[in-house]
Amino acid sequence: MAVVHRVMEFVLLALALVSKVTGLNPTFWWPTFPDGGAYCLSWRLAVEANNLRAWRTVPPQCLFYVEKYMTEGQYEKDLNLVIDQIRTYVNQIVPSDDSLDAWILDIDDTCISNVGYYKEKKYGCDPYDPVGFRTWALKGACPAIRSVLGLFRDLIGRGFKVILITGRDEQTLGRATLDNLQTQGFVGYEQLIMRTEAKKLVAEGYRIWGNVGDQWSDLQGEVSGNRTFKLPNPMYYVP
């Protein structure tokens, strides 16, 4: 069985190369393997449950599984289910009038999407490329994740202070990130801070009702909030 899987990995890498060179959609000639994609489904579940940690790349045999998941509707369905749960929780909260009721939202692949970048990185099968990602982010062209933008506007409309947190480098990507958020409709948030500055929110007296992010590292720590909501992302892992 180990030999079979090694052969599968070789074939998948070859198909990925052909797809990149020819531009053909691999869906038309995607081979059928003995496990029927069950391994990749189990792998993604382990990722989302935080049972699989410190992984560097998507397994090569899961390239087309992750591509299909991210681009053919299931990702949006999973995302919208989480947003529905957030809304149900939000509707149970009555903000006070002291302007200290707050929500934390991550930026990358929570507010704005990097799927366009990861498409060129084989949906996470390629190792992380900091120079390539910086070049992508400097373009300021990340589209809004529409359901999160709707949630963002609703939170502000209900009187919550929305605080955006990012792990991006402020010196090189700060201006591009601010402009990208504004052009995509993320206007009216309370502040945008680096993840290393999150502790100051407690000192400032904010009541963090909820924290939304696509990485478990977004949701852990001293300012995780009353509730945390993990959005799906099988393309990369941030410790």
Summary of the structure (lengths in Angstrom):
residues: 239
radius of gyration: 19.3
end to end distance: 31.9
largest distance: 64.4
contacts: 673
relative contact order: 0.15
helix: 50%
strand: 13%
